Amino acid sequence: MLRVAAKGSNEGEIMDQCKLDSMDMENYLSALAELSLLTIDDNDDLYYRTTDKGLEFLNTYHRLRWLLWGKDNDFLLVRLLEQMKKKEQHPFYVS
């Protein structure tokens, strides 16, 4: 779902591409929004977009998957996700 909503999607696109019924989709979307991995724009039609935190989660997930199973396709997806993510750097502070 996060991958489908990376560039923004409506409910129909998410249901079709993720092969979910409306009840399951609503449950997953609510959970992802609560975890701040997905934003919901409620103008005329509901529109969903993966947040920077969600993109980072996808990036980490696919890196781990690639390390565990060595899937070349996942490595390419990690590169694409890195390009989509904003290039914000946060310094580390030692307390």
Backbone atoms as SQL, in Angstrom:
CREATE TABLE atoms (id INTEGER PRIMARY KEY, chain TEXT, resi INTEGER, resn TEXT, atom TEXT, x REAL, y REAL, z REAL);
INSERT INTO atoms VALUES
  (1, 'A', 1, 'MET', 'N', 0.825, -1.188, 0.000),
  (2, 'A', 1, 'MET', 'CA', 0.000, 0.000, 0.000),
  (3, 'A', 1, 'MET', 'C', 0.869, 1.251, 0.000),
  (4, 'A', 2, 'LEU', 'N', 1.953, 1.209, 0.756),
  (5, 'A', 2, 'LEU', 'CA', 2.831, 2.375, 0.790),
  (6, 'A', 2, 'LEU', 'C', 3.466, 2.618, -0.575),
  (7, 'A', 3, 'ARG', 'N', 3.822, 1.547, -1.258),
  (8, 'A', 3, 'ARG', 'CA', 4.411, 1.686, -2.589),
  (9, 'A', 3, 'ARG', 'C', 3.399, 2.266, -3.562),
  (10, 'A', 4, 'VAL', 'N', 2.173, 1.792, -3.515),
  (11, 'A', 4, 'VAL', 'CA', 1.123, 2.275, -4.418),
  (12, 'A', 4, 'VAL', 'C', 0.838, 3.752, -4.168),
  (13, 'A', 5, 'ALA', 'N', 0.864, 4.165, -2.912),
  (14, 'A', 5, 'ALA', 'CA', 0.539, 5.549, -2.561),
  (15, 'A', 5, 'ALA', 'C', 1.756, 6.479, -2.578),
  (16, 'A', 6, 'ALA', 'N', 2.903, 5.990, -3.025),
  (17, 'A', 6, 'ALA', 'CA', 4.127, 6.801, -2.986),
  (18, 'A', 6, 'ALA', 'C', 3.985, 8.109, -3.756),
  (19, 'A', 7, 'LYS', 'N', 3.312, 8.078, -4.880),
  (20, 'A', 7, 'LYS', 'CA', 3.115, 9.299, -5.667),
  (21, 'A', 7, 'LYS', 'C', 1.708, 9.849, -5.511),
  (22, 'A', 8, 'GLY', 'N', 0.926, 9.220, -4.653),
  (23, 'A', 8, 'GLY', 'CA', -0.448, 9.641, -4.422),
  (24, 'A', 8, 'GLY', 'C', -1.427, 8.750, -5.158),
  (25, 'A', 9, 'SER', 'N', -2.444, 8.277, -4.467),
  (26, 'A', 9, 'SER', 'CA', -3.442, 7.378, -5.054),
  (27, 'A', 9, 'SER', 'C', -4.787, 7.574, -4.375),
  (28, 'A', 10, 'ASN', 'N', -5.838, 7.221, -5.109),
  (29, 'A', 10, 'ASN', 'CA', -7.163, 7.223, -4.499),
  (30, 'A', 10, 'ASN', 'C', -7.493, 5.801, -4.032),
  (31, 'A', 11, 'GLU', 'N', -8.640, 5.650, -3.385),
  (32, 'A', 11, 'GLU', 'CA', -9.014, 4.343, -2.827),
  (33, 'A', 11, 'GLU', 'C', -9.115, 3.257, -3.896),
  (34, 'A', 12, 'GLY', 'N', -9.684, 3.595, -5.039),
  (35, 'A', 12, 'GLY', 'CA', -9.849, 2.608, -6.106),
  (36, 'A', 12, 'GLY', 'C', -8.525, 2.065, -6.605),
  (37, 'A', 13, 'GLU', 'N', -7.550, 2.946, -6.783),
  (38, 'A', 13, 'GLU', 'CA', -6.226, 2.510, -7.238),
  (39, 'A', 13, 'GLU', 'C', -5.570, 1.593, -6.214),
  (40, 'A', 14, 'ILE', 'N', -5.700, 1.946, -4.954),
  (41, 'A', 14, 'ILE', 'CA', -5.099, 1.126, -3.897),
  (42, 'A', 14, 'ILE', 'C', -5.782, -0.234, -3.825),
  (43, 'A', 15, 'MET', 'N', -7.118, -0.255, -3.879),
  (44, 'A', 15, 'MET', 'CA', -7.851, -1.526, -3.839),
  (45, 'A', 15, 'MET', 'C', -7.461, -2.418, -5.007),
  (46, 'A', 16, 'ASP', 'N', -7.391, -1.846, -6.212),
  (47, 'A', 16, 'ASP', 'CA', -7.061, -2.633, -7.402),
  (48, 'A', 16, 'ASP', 'C', -5.637, -3.176, -7.356),
  (49, 'A', 17, 'GLN', 'N', -4.680, -2.308, -7.074),
  (50, 'A', 17, 'GLN', 'CA', -3.281, -2.726, -7.128),
  (51, 'A', 17, 'GLN', 'C', -2.876, -3.623, -5.967),
  (52, 'A', 18, 'CYS', 'N', -3.526, -3.460, -4.822),
  (53, 'A', 18, 'CYS', 'CA', -3.207, -4.290, -3.654),
  (54, 'A', 18, 'CYS', 'C', -4.138, -5.489, -3.522),
  (55, 'A', 19, 'LYS', 'N', -5.153, -5.547, -4.379),
  (56, 'A', 19, 'LYS', 'CA', -6.125, -6.646, -4.382),
  (57, 'A', 19, 'LYS', 'C', -6.757, -6.841, -2.995),
  (58, 'A', 20, 'LEU', 'N', -7.338, -5.745, -2.493),
  (59, 'A', 20, 'LEU', 'CA', -7.988, -5.758, -1.186),
  (60, 'A', 20, 'LEU', 'C', -9.465, -5.427, -1.327),
  (61, 'A', 21, 'ASP', 'N', -10.279, -5.930, -0.399),
  (62, 'A', 21, 'ASP', 'CA', -11.665, -5.478, -0.356),
  (63, 'A', 21, 'ASP', 'C', -11.706, -4.185, 0.460),
  (64, 'A', 22, 'SER', 'N', -12.831, -3.507, 0.439),
  (65, 'A', 22, 'SER', 'CA', -12.910, -2.183, 1.065),
  (66, 'A', 22, 'SER', 'C', -12.707, -2.231, 2.582),
  (67, 'A', 23, 'MET', 'N', -13.188, -3.283, 3.242),
  (68, 'A', 23, 'MET', 'CA', -13.032, -3.397, 4.698),
  (69, 'A', 23, 'MET', 'C', -11.555, -3.537, 5.078),
  (70, 'A', 24, 'ASP', 'N', -10.839, -4.452, 4.410),
  (71, 'A', 24, 'ASP', 'CA', -9.416, -4.632, 4.702),
  (72, 'A', 24, 'ASP', 'C', -8.627, -3.369, 4.389),
  (73, 'A', 25, 'MET', 'N', -8.956, -2.740, 3.255),
  (74, 'A', 25, 'MET', 'CA', -8.248, -1.533, 2.864),
  (75, 'A', 25, 'MET', 'C', -8.401, -0.443, 3.922),
  (76, 'A', 26, 'GLU', 'N', -9.609, -0.227, 4.400),
  (77, 'A', 26, 'GLU', 'CA', -9.852, 0.796, 5.417),
  (78, 'A', 26, 'GLU', 'C', -9.059, 0.515, 6.696),
  (79, 'A', 27, 'ASN', 'N', -9.011, -0.761, 7.099),
  (80, 'A', 27, 'ASN', 'CA', -8.251, -1.125, 8.300),
  (81, 'A', 27, 'ASN', 'C', -6.763, -0.832, 8.128),
  (82, 'A', 28, 'TYR', 'N', -6.209, -1.231, 6.982),
  (83, 'A', 28, 'TYR', 'CA', -4.788, -0.995, 6.727),
  (84, 'A', 28, 'TYR', 'C', -4.483, 0.493, 6.594),
  (85, 'A', 29, 'LEU', 'N', -5.325, 1.223, 5.875),
  (86, 'A', 29, 'LEU', 'CA', -5.088, 2.656, 5.697),
  (87, 'A', 29, 'LEU', 'C', -5.123, 3.393, 7.030),
  (88, 'A', 30, 'SER', 'N', -6.052, 3.024, 7.889),
  (89, 'A', 30, 'SER', 'CA', -6.135, 3.649, 9.214),
  (90, 'A', 30, 'SER', 'C', -4.877, 3.383, 10.027),
  (91, 'A', 31, 'ALA', 'N', -4.405, 2.146, 9.995),
  (92, 'A', 31, 'ALA', 'CA', -3.199, 1.792, 10.748),
  (93, 'A', 31, 'ALA', 'C', -1.982, 2.540, 10.212),
  (94, 'A', 32, 'LEU', 'N', -1.843, 2.609, 8.892),
  (95, 'A', 32, 'LEU', 'CA', -0.702, 3.311, 8.294),
  (96, 'A', 32, 'LEU', 'C', -0.750, 4.802, 8.595),
  (97, 'A', 33, 'ALA', 'N', -1.941, 5.374, 8.584),
  (98, 'A', 33, 'ALA', 'CA', -2.084, 6.799, 8.905),
  (99, 'A', 33, 'ALA', 'C', -1.763, 7.049, 10.377),
  (100, 'A', 34, 'GLU', 'N', -2.196, 6.152, 11.254),
  (101, 'A', 34, 'GLU', 'CA', -1.924, 6.307, 12.684),
  (102, 'A', 34, 'GLU', 'C', -0.429, 6.232, 12.975),
  (103, 'A', 35, 'LEU', 'N', 0.299, 5.445, 12.185),
  (104, 'A', 35, 'LEU', 'CA', 1.749, 5.324, 12.347),
  (105, 'A', 35, 'LEU', 'C', 2.511, 6.430, 11.613),
  (106, 'A', 36, 'SER', 'N', 1.779, 7.358, 11.007),
  (107, 'A', 36, 'SER', 'CA', 2.356, 8.476, 10.240),
  (108, 'A', 36, 'SER', 'C', 3.165, 8.004, 9.038),
  (109, 'A', 37, 'LEU', 'N', 2.778, 6.860, 8.467),
  (110, 'A', 37, 'LEU', 'CA', 3.431, 6.363, 7.264),
  (111, 'A', 37, 'LEU', 'C', 2.674, 6.788, 6.013),
  (112, 'A', 38, 'LEU', 'N', 1.456, 7.300, 6.211),
  (113, 'A', 38, 'LEU', 'CA', 0.575, 7.664, 5.110),
  (114, 'A', 38, 'LEU', 'C', -0.230, 8.891, 5.519),
  (115, 'A', 39, 'THR', 'N', -0.429, 9.813, 4.573),
  (116, 'A', 39, 'THR', 'CA', -1.292, 10.966, 4.844),
  (117, 'A', 39, 'THR', 'C', -2.576, 10.811, 4.047),
  (118, 'A', 40, 'ILE', 'N', -3.644, 11.373, 4.575),
  (119, 'A', 40, 'ILE', 'CA', -4.947, 11.309, 3.922),
  (120, 'A', 40, 'ILE', 'C', -5.404, 12.725, 3.634),
  (121, 'A', 41, 'ASP', 'N', -5.626, 13.034, 2.355),
  (122, 'A', 41, 'ASP', 'CA', -6.132, 14.336, 1.935),
  (123, 'A', 41, 'ASP', 'C', -7.621, 14.168, 1.665),
  (124, 'A', 42, 'ASP', 'N', -8.446, 14.853, 2.432),
  (125, 'A', 42, 'ASP', 'CA', -9.896, 14.665, 2.358),
  (126, 'A', 42, 'ASP', 'C', -10.572, 15.877, 1.727),
  (127, 'A', 43, 'ASN', 'N', -10.271, 16.133, 0.457),
  (128, 'A', 43, 'ASN', 'CA', -10.965, 17.203, -0.265),
  (129, 'A', 43, 'ASN', 'C', -12.254, 16.625, -0.828),
  (130, 'A', 44, 'ASP', 'N', -12.464, 16.679, -2.114),
  (131, 'A', 44, 'ASP', 'CA', -13.660, 16.096, -2.726),
  (132, 'A', 44, 'ASP', 'C', -13.622, 14.574, -2.666),
  (133, 'A', 45, 'ASP', 'N', -12.451, 13.998, -2.919),
  (134, 'A', 45, 'ASP', 'CA', -12.267, 12.555, -2.926),
  (135, 'A', 45, 'ASP', 'C', -11.077, 12.239, -2.025),
  (136, 'A', 46, 'LEU', 'N', -11.124, 11.119, -1.322),
  (137, 'A', 46, 'LEU', 'CA', -10.003, 10.748, -0.466),
  (138, 'A', 46, 'LEU', 'C', -8.787, 10.441, -1.330),
  (139, 'A', 47, 'TYR', 'N', -7.662, 11.006, -0.947),
  (140, 'A', 47, 'TYR', 'CA', -6.425, 10.864, -1.690),
  (141, 'A', 47, 'TYR', 'C', -5.329, 10.523, -0.685),
  (142, 'A', 48, 'TYR', 'N', -4.554, 9.494, -0.956),
  (143, 'A', 48, 'TYR', 'CA', -3.556, 8.994, -0.018),
  (144, 'A', 48, 'TYR', 'C', -2.157, 9.175, -0.590),
  (145, 'A', 49, 'ARG', 'N', -1.221, 9.547, 0.286),
  (146, 'A', 49, 'ARG', 'CA', 0.170, 9.716, -0.130),
  (147, 'A', 49, 'ARG', 'C', 1.085, 9.193, 0.978),
  (148, 'A', 50, 'THR', 'N', 2.116, 8.463, 0.570),
  (149, 'A', 50, 'THR', 'CA', 3.105, 7.954, 1.509),
  (150, 'A', 50, 'THR', 'C', 3.950, 9.119, 2.023),
  (151, 'A', 51, 'THR', 'N', 4.144, 9.177, 3.327),
  (152, 'A', 51, 'THR', 'CA', 4.939, 10.247, 3.935),
  (153, 'A', 51, 'THR', 'C', 6.431, 9.935, 3.781),
  (154, 'A', 52, 'ASP', 'N', 7.270, 10.900, 4.137),
  (155, 'A', 52, 'ASP', 'CA', 8.717, 10.656, 4.136),
  (156, 'A', 52, 'ASP', 'C', 9.068, 9.511, 5.080),
  (157, 'A', 53, 'LYS', 'N', 8.384, 9.455, 6.218),
  (158, 'A', 53, 'LYS', 'CA', 8.598, 8.358, 7.164),
  (159, 'A', 53, 'LYS', 'C', 8.211, 7.019, 6.523),
  (160, 'A', 54, 'GLY', 'N', 7.119, 7.012, 5.754),
  (161, 'A', 54, 'GLY', 'CA', 6.694, 5.804, 5.055),
  (162, 'A', 54, 'GLY', 'C', 7.686, 5.378, 3.989),
  (163, 'A', 55, 'LEU', 'N', 8.244, 6.351, 3.256),
  (164, 'A', 55, 'LEU', 'CA', 9.261, 6.044, 2.246),
  (165, 'A', 55, 'LEU', 'C', 10.514, 5.479, 2.904),
  (166, 'A', 56, 'GLU', 'N', 10.884, 6.036, 4.045),
  (167, 'A', 56, 'GLU', 'CA', 12.048, 5.523, 4.778),
  (168, 'A', 56, 'GLU', 'C', 11.783, 4.098, 5.259),
  (169, 'A', 57, 'PHE', 'N', 10.560, 3.828, 5.719),
  (170, 'A', 57, 'PHE', 'CA', 10.193, 2.473, 6.132),
  (171, 'A', 57, 'PHE', 'C', 10.314, 1.503, 4.954),
  (172, 'A', 58, 'LEU', 'N', 9.776, 1.887, 3.790),
  (173, 'A', 58, 'LEU', 'CA', 9.878, 1.038, 2.599),
  (174, 'A', 58, 'LEU', 'C', 11.330, 0.803, 2.218),
  (175, 'A', 59, 'ASN', 'N', 12.118, 1.851, 2.269),
  (176, 'A', 59, 'ASN', 'CA', 13.533, 1.756, 1.938),
  (177, 'A', 59, 'ASN', 'C', 14.222, 0.751, 2.859),
  (178, 'A', 60, 'THR', 'N', 13.998, 0.871, 4.155),
  (179, 'A', 60, 'THR', 'CA', 14.606, -0.034, 5.128),
  (180, 'A', 60, 'THR', 'C', 14.120, -1.462, 4.919),
  (181, 'A', 61, 'TYR', 'N', 12.822, -1.627, 4.703),
  (182, 'A', 61, 'TYR', 'CA', 12.253, -2.955, 4.469),
  (183, 'A', 61, 'TYR', 'C', 12.907, -3.632, 3.267),
  (184, 'A', 62, 'HIS', 'N', 13.027, -2.907, 2.161),
  (185, 'A', 62, 'HIS', 'CA', 13.591, -3.511, 0.954),
  (186, 'A', 62, 'HIS', 'C', 15.098, -3.723, 1.065),
  (187, 'A', 63, 'ARG', 'N', 15.788, -2.893, 1.819),
  (188, 'A', 63, 'ARG', 'CA', 17.213, -3.141, 2.069),
  (189, 'A', 63, 'ARG', 'C', 17.395, -4.435, 2.862),
  (190, 'A', 64, 'LEU', 'N', 16.595, -4.609, 3.899),
  (191, 'A', 64, 'LEU', 'CA', 16.683, -5.835, 4.693),
  (192, 'A', 64, 'LEU', 'C', 16.317, -7.056, 3.858),
  (193, 'A', 65, 'ARG', 'N', 15.291, -6.928, 3.062),
  (194, 'A', 65, 'ARG', 'CA', 14.879, -8.040, 2.204),
  (195, 'A', 65, 'ARG', 'C', 15.983, -8.391, 1.219),
  (196, 'A', 66, 'TRP', 'N', 16.612, -7.369, 0.661),
  (197, 'A', 66, 'TRP', 'CA', 17.692, -7.595, -0.287),
  (198, 'A', 66, 'TRP', 'C', 18.867, -8.280, 0.406),
  (199, 'A', 67, 'LEU', 'N', 19.207, -7.833, 1.624),
  (200, 'A', 67, 'LEU', 'CA', 20.307, -8.457, 2.358),
  (201, 'A', 67, 'LEU', 'C', 20.012, -9.914, 2.688),
  (202, 'A', 68, 'LEU', 'N', 18.770, -10.207, 3.050),
  (203, 'A', 68, 'LEU', 'CA', 18.406, -11.570, 3.430),
  (204, 'A', 68, 'LEU', 'C', 18.276, -12.507, 2.241),
  (205, 'A', 69, 'TRP', 'N', 17.674, -12.021, 1.145),
  (206, 'A', 69, 'TRP', 'CA', 17.378, -12.901, 0.027),
  (207, 'A', 69, 'TRP', 'C', 18.108, -12.541, -1.258),
  (208, 'A', 70, 'GLY', 'N', 18.818, -11.415, -1.284),
  (209, 'A', 70, 'GLY', 'CA', 19.605, -11.053, -2.455),
  (210, 'A', 70, 'GLY', 'C', 18.794, -10.801, -3.713),
  (211, 'A', 71, 'LYS', 'N', 17.634, -10.214, -3.580),
  (212, 'A', 71, 'LYS', 'CA', 16.783, -9.948, -4.741),
  (213, 'A', 71, 'LYS', 'C', 17.236, -8.677, -5.447),
  (214, 'A', 72, 'ASP', 'N', 17.633, -8.787, -6.716),
  (215, 'A', 72, 'ASP', 'CA', 18.078, -7.623, -7.485),
  (216, 'A', 72, 'ASP', 'C', 16.968, -6.598, -7.648),
  (217, 'A', 73, 'ASN', 'N', 15.737, -7.051, -7.836),
  (218, 'A', 73, 'ASN', 'CA', 14.627, -6.113, -8.024),
  (219, 'A', 73, 'ASN', 'C', 14.425, -5.224, -6.808),
  (220, 'A', 74, 'ASP', 'N', 14.621, -5.787, -5.619),
  (221, 'A', 74, 'ASP', 'CA', 14.468, -4.984, -4.407),
  (222, 'A', 74, 'ASP', 'C', 15.547, -3.910, -4.325),
  (223, 'A', 75, 'PHE', 'N', 16.758, -4.228, -4.778),
  (224, 'A', 75, 'PHE', 'CA', 17.824, -3.234, -4.760),
  (225, 'A', 75, 'PHE', 'C', 17.474, -2.063, -5.669),
  (226, 'A', 76, 'LEU', 'N', 16.887, -2.352, -6.826),
  (227, 'A', 76, 'LEU', 'CA', 16.466, -1.279, -7.729),
  (228, 'A', 76, 'LEU', 'C', 15.358, -0.445, -7.101),
  (229, 'A', 77, 'LEU', 'N', 14.436, -1.094, -6.406),
  (230, 'A', 77, 'LEU', 'CA', 13.358, -0.366, -5.742),
  (231, 'A', 77, 'LEU', 'C', 13.909, 0.535, -4.639),
  (232, 'A', 78, 'VAL', 'N', 14.922, 0.065, -3.929),
  (233, 'A', 78, 'VAL', 'CA', 15.551, 0.887, -2.891),
  (234, 'A', 78, 'VAL', 'C', 16.123, 2.151, -3.514),
  (235, 'A', 79, 'ARG', 'N', 16.775, 2.027, -4.655),
  (236, 'A', 79, 'ARG', 'CA', 17.316, 3.209, -5.339),
  (237, 'A', 79, 'ARG', 'C', 16.205, 4.185, -5.716),
  (238, 'A', 80, 'LEU', 'N', 15.099, 3.672, -6.242),
  (239, 'A', 80, 'LEU', 'CA', 13.981, 4.540, -6.608),
  (240, 'A', 80, 'LEU', 'C', 13.401, 5.240, -5.388),
  (241, 'A', 81, 'LEU', 'N', 13.264, 4.515, -4.291),
  (242, 'A', 81, 'LEU', 'CA', 12.730, 5.113, -3.065),
  (243, 'A', 81, 'LEU', 'C', 13.655, 6.202, -2.534),
  (244, 'A', 82, 'GLU', 'N', 14.962, 5.985, -2.648),
  (245, 'A', 82, 'GLU', 'CA', 15.907, 7.005, -2.196),
  (246, 'A', 82, 'GLU', 'C', 15.771, 8.282, -3.015),
  (247, 'A', 83, 'GLN', 'N', 15.508, 8.147, -4.304),
  (248, 'A', 83, 'GLN', 'CA', 15.344, 9.315, -5.158),
  (249, 'A', 83, 'GLN', 'C', 14.076, 10.078, -4.802),
  (250, 'A', 84, 'MET', 'N', 13.035, 9.368, -4.375),
  (251, 'A', 84, 'MET', 'CA', 11.770, 10.007, -4.045),
  (252, 'A', 84, 'MET', 'C', 11.826, 10.711, -2.695),
  (253, 'A', 85, 'LYS', 'N', 12.641, 10.193, -1.800),
  (254, 'A', 85, 'LYS', 'CA', 12.710, 10.735, -0.444),
  (255, 'A', 85, 'LYS', 'C', 13.399, 12.100, -0.451),
  (256, 'A', 86, 'LYS', 'N', 12.912, 12.983, 0.364),
  (257, 'A', 86, 'LYS', 'CA', 13.563, 14.286, 0.500),
  (258, 'A', 86, 'LYS', 'C', 14.944, 14.097, 1.109),
  (259, 'A', 87, 'LYS', 'N', 15.861, 14.896, 0.662),
  (260, 'A', 87, 'LYS', 'CA', 17.247, 14.778, 1.114),
  (261, 'A', 87, 'LYS', 'C', 17.504, 15.624, 2.360),
  (262, 'A', 88, 'GLU', 'N', 16.793, 15.312, 3.417),
  (263, 'A', 88, 'GLU', 'CA', 17.004, 16.017, 4.677),
  (264, 'A', 88, 'GLU', 'C', 17.986, 15.223, 5.525),
  (265, 'A', 89, 'GLN', 'N', 18.965, 15.900, 6.058),
  (266, 'A', 89, 'GLN', 'CA', 19.936, 15.253, 6.927),
  (267, 'A', 89, 'GLN', 'C', 19.794, 15.836, 8.322),
  (268, 'A', 90, 'HIS', 'N', 19.761, 14.978, 9.291),
  (269, 'A', 90, 'HIS', 'CA', 19.646, 15.406, 10.681),
  (270, 'A', 90, 'HIS', 'C', 20.944, 15.049, 11.399),
  (271, 'A', 91, 'PRO', 'N', 21.602, 16.030, 12.001),
  (272, 'A', 91, 'PRO', 'CA', 22.841, 15.717, 12.732),
  (273, 'A', 91, 'PRO', 'C', 22.535, 14.903, 13.983),
  (274, 'A', 92, 'PHE', 'N', 23.488, 14.114, 14.354),
  (275, 'A', 92, 'PHE', 'CA', 23.348, 13.321, 15.571),
  (276, 'A', 92, 'PHE', 'C', 23.952, 14.105, 16.724),
  (277, 'A', 93, 'TYR', 'N', 23.247, 14.119, 17.817),
  (278, 'A', 93, 'TYR', 'CA', 23.710, 14.823, 19.001),
  (279, 'A', 93, 'TYR', 'C', 23.965, 13.817, 20.108),
  (280, 'A', 94, 'VAL', 'N', 25.050, 14.018, 20.804),
  (281, 'A', 94, 'VAL', 'CA', 25.370, 13.158, 21.938),
  (282, 'A', 94, 'VAL', 'C', 25.030, 13.927, 23.201),
  (283, 'A', 95, 'SER', 'N', 24.219, 13.336, 24.045),
  (284, 'A', 95, 'SER', 'CA', 23.831, 14.049, 25.269),
  (285, 'A', 95, 'SER', 'C', 24.695, 13.638, 26.427);
